[in-house]
């Protein structure tokens, strides 16, 4: 029989591969099936040592986060906040800083989608306060994506100058770790911000950058 550590590592790898295949193929259903199988595999593990349980919970939280993301993309938003809360609770039991921050970001985004801006901002502020100066690449990525989400809020409030500052900061952080999907997302939003500012040439440049980095992300899985 496979050892728990091997099963956990295998599940994490399957989740990651399914994620990138869904990005390439634009097929959330196929990825969702993999995530559900991985969840069952992880939950079924018993008699774990403390270290194994924390590792299992780290990957399980990531799995639940990916399930929520797929369901949300398919339009299943009714239970999105409770799904994100469950993922965050399990991440906290894992005591893994990266997974806790990822789940905080997801929960903040789901709260924001329901118009609960103040609650969402609490989670975003928690991430930025704790990890803004982190040198860990995974945490730099979470901070970058948190800044993008904050950029959405600022742009929606017509605070375009502030949104621009935040998004350029996000882009620079994500460039430093070659997170191509994040660079693409930052540039997609910069198109809107520059357009709102009336800077059409900059908007066109960012549109080209977004397309370039979206394709690069699919090829290189970053």
C-alpha positions in Angstrom: 0.0 0.0 0.0 1.0 3.6 -0.6 2.1 5.5 2.4 0.0 8.6 3.4 2.8 11.0 2.3 2.9 9.4 -1.2 -0.9 9.6 -1.5 -1.0 13.2 -0.4 1.8 14.1 -2.9 0.0 12.2 -5.7 -3.2 14.1 -5.0 -1.5 17.4 -5.0 0.2 16.7 -8.3 -3.1 15.5 -9.8 -4.9 18.7 -8.7 -2.1 20.9 -10.1 -2.1 19.1 -13.5 -5.9 19.2 -13.7 -5.8 23.0 -13.0 -3.4 23.7 -15.9 -5.2 21.4 -18.2 -8.4 23.2 -17.5 -6.7 26.5 -18.3 -5.4 25.1 -21.6 -8.6 23.4 -22.6 -11.1 25.7 -20.9 -12.8 22.6 -19.5 -13.8 23.0 -15.8 -15.9 19.9 -15.8 -13.0 17.6 -16.4 -10.9 19.4 -13.7 -13.8 19.3 -11.3 -14.0 15.5 -11.6 -10.3 15.2 -10.7 -10.7 17.6 -7.7 -13.6 15.6 -6.3 -11.6 12.3 -6.6 -8.6 13.9 -4.9 -10.9 15.2 -2.1 -12.2 11.7 -1.5 -8.7 10.3 -1.5 -7.5 12.9 1.0 -10.5 12.7 3.4 -10.3 8.9 3.5 -6.8 9.0 5.0 -6.9 7.9 8.7 -4.5 7.2 11.5 -2.2 10.1 10.5 0.6 11.5 12.5 0.4 15.2 13.4 2.8 16.1 10.6 0.9 14.0 8.1 -2.5 15.4 9.1 -1.2 19.0 8.7 0.2 18.1 5.3 -3.1 16.4 4.3 -5.1 19.4 5.5 -2.8 21.8 3.5 -3.5 19.9 0.2 -7.2 19.3 1.1 -7.7 23.0 1.6 -6.1 23.6 -1.8 -8.4 21.0 -3.3 -11.5 22.6 -1.8 -10.3 25.9 -3.1 -10.0 24.5 -6.6 -13.4 22.9 -6.3 -14.9 26.2 -5.3 -13.1 28.0 -8.2 -14.5 25.5 -10.8 -18.0 25.7 -9.4 -17.9 29.5 -9.2 -16.7 29.6 -12.9 -19.7 27.5 -13.8 -22.0 30.0 -12.2 -22.6 28.1 -8.9 -22.2 31.1 -6.6 -24.9 30.5 -4.0 -22.7 28.5 -1.6 -19.4 30.1 -2.6 -18.8 31.9 0.7 -19.4 28.8 2.8 -17.2 26.7 0.5 -14.4 29.3 0.9 -14.9 29.4 4.6 -14.5 25.6 4.8 -11.3 25.7 2.8 -9.9 28.5 5.0 -10.8 26.5 8.2 -8.9 23.5 7.0 -6.0 25.6 5.8 -5.8 27.1 9.3 -5.6 23.6 10.8 -2.7 22.9 8.5 -0.8 25.9 9.8 0.6 26.5 6.3 1.0 30.2 5.7 0.8 30.0 1.9 -2.5 28.0 1.9 -4.0 30.1 4.6 -3.2 33.2 2.6 -4.6 31.7 -0.6 -7.8 30.7 1.1 -8.1 34.2 2.7 -7.9 35.7 -0.8 -10.5 33.3 -2.1 -12.9 34.1 0.8 -12.3 37.8 0.4 -13.2 37.5 -3.3 -16.4 35.6 -2.6 -17.5 38.1 0.0 -16.7 40.9 -2.4 -18.9 39.2 -5.1 -21.8 39.3 -2.6 -21.3 43.0 -1.9 -19.8 42.4 1.5 -16.9 44.8 0.9 -15.9 45.6 4.5 -15.6 41.8 5.3 -13.7 41.2 2.1 -11.3 44.0 2.9 -10.5 42.5 6.3 -9.2 39.4 4.6 -7.2 41.4 2.0 -5.7 43.6 4.7 -4.7 40.5 6.7 -2.8 39.1 3.7 -1.0 42.4 2.9 -0.2 43.3 6.5 1.3 39.9 7.2 3.0 39.1 3.9 3.7 42.3 2.0 7.5 42.0 2.5 7.7 38.2 2.2 10.5 36.8 0.0 8.7 33.5 -0.4 7.6 33.1 -4.1 4.2 31.6 -3.3 3.4 34.4 -0.9 4.6 37.0 -3.3 2.1 35.5 -5.8 -0.7 35.7 -3.3 0.2 39.3 -2.5 0.2 40.1 -6.2 -3.2 38.6 -6.8 -4.5 40.3 -3.6 -3.4 43.7 -5.0 -5.1 42.9 -8.3 -8.4 42.2 -6.4 -7.9 45.5 -4.5 -7.4 47.2 -7.9 -10.8 45.9 -9.0 -12.4 47.5 -5.9 -10.6 50.9 -6.5 -11.5 50.9 -10.1 -15.1 50.2 -9.3 -15.1 53.1 -6.9 -13.7 55.3 -9.7 -10.5 55.8 -7.8 -8.5 55.2 -11.0 -5.2 56.8 -9.9 -5.1 54.6 -6.8 -6.1 51.5 -8.8 -3.3 52.3 -11.3 -0.7 52.5 -8.5 -1.8 49.2 -6.9 -1.9 47.3 -10.2 1.5 48.5 -11.3 2.8 47.3 -7.9 1.0 43.9 -8.5 2.5 43.6 -12.0 6.0 44.2 -10.8 5.7 41.7 -7.9 4.3 39.0 -10.3 7.0 39.7 -12.9 9.7 39.2 -10.3 8.5 35.5 -9.9 7.4 34.9 -13.5 3.8 34.4 -12.6 2.5 34.8 -16.1 -1.1 34.2 -15.3 -1.0 37.0 -12.8 0.8 39.4 -15.1 -2.0 38.7 -17.7 -4.7 39.4 -15.1 -3.0 42.6 -14.0 -2.8 43.9 -17.6 -6.4 42.9 -18.3 -7.5 45.2 -15.5 -5.0 47.9 -16.4 -6.7 48.1 -19.8 -9.9 49.2 -18.0 -8.1 51.6 -15.7 -6.1 53.3 -18.5 -9.3 53.5 -20.6 -11.1 55.2 -17.7 -8.2 57.6 -17.4 -8.5 58.3 -21.1 -5.0 56.9 -21.9 -5.9 54.8 -24.9 -2.3 54.1 -26.0 -1.4 52.6 -22.7 -4.6 50.6 -22.7 -3.8 49.1 -26.1 -0.3 48.2 -24.9 -1.7 46.4 -21.8 -4.2 44.6 -24.0 -1.4 43.2 -26.1 0.5 42.3 -22.9 -2.5 40.5 -21.4 -2.8 38.3 -24.5 0.9 37.6 -24.7 1.2 36.5 -21.0 -2.1 34.5 -21.0 -0.7 32.4 -23.8 2.7 32.2 -22.0 1.0 31.0 -18.8 -0.8 28.2 -20.7 2.5 27.0 -22.3 4.7 27.2 -19.2 2.1 26.6 -16.5 3.0 29.6 -14.5 
